[in-house]
Amino acid sequence: MSTSPNDQEDELAGTEQPFVAHLVELRDRLVKAIIAVAVVAAVLAIYPGPSALYDLLAAPLVANLPKGATLIATSVISPFVVPLKILLMASFLIALPVVLYQTWAFVAPGLYSHEKKLVLPLAVSSTILFFAGVAFCYFFVFGQVFKFIQSFAPKSITAAPDIEAYLSFVLTMFLAFGAAFEVPIVVVVLARMGIVPVDKLKAFRGYFIVLAFIIAAVITPPDVVSQLALAVPMCLLYEVGIWAAQIFIKHTKAPEDGAEAAKS
């Protein structure tokens, strides 16, 4: 049985409008997220200002430099570009809850209720854990690492780190510790998706400890303090992830999963 051109047009008549509507909504959500970052950047540019933000970021290092030593800029434009980069980074991090909310508001209408129970807690907890990793790195690890490094510096050397090199180091450490604190999320997702059962995650515990110390040795500076500061939390968070996975699986089952569990 053949279909006429008019019938084909009728079948496609309702598909273009929803797609365009989704694109419009996506554009609006992106604009709102960008506006949030821009507003925060404008506020931070006025107070405390890009220079003060860099001073705040450099405080753990400056506190452990020899008396009278300061950071240096080896490039002509570094004193302008580096604080600007930090301003943008800080603006994005502060506005991140708004960005995540806009993402969630765009995705949530297309999810089932059990999927919302799965995605929303993971999005919120992963954000909190990332910030916790960054805060742990800044307030605890930096002070100990810089103190340890300076204790090995010869008396004949005056430490004067470059501001761009320091920013690169800080970003690397922030990403490393922020990602390391996401270990529970990875464990929960692996268990919830059925990729790795909880029993196998428990059996893998010893191997993960070795893996955590290898990762810490590769990512962090070659000192014992920073390596232990990264590896030990990863091992503890792995245990938290196993515990959370068991609870999460129980409370985020799809209706059909629950029905099958009841029959069995």
Helices and strands as residue ranges (DSSP letters): H 5-12, H 16-46, H 50-62, H 78-107, G 108-110, H 113-136, I 137-141, H 142-151, H 163-180, H 183-192, H 198-203, H 205-219, H 224-251, H 255-263
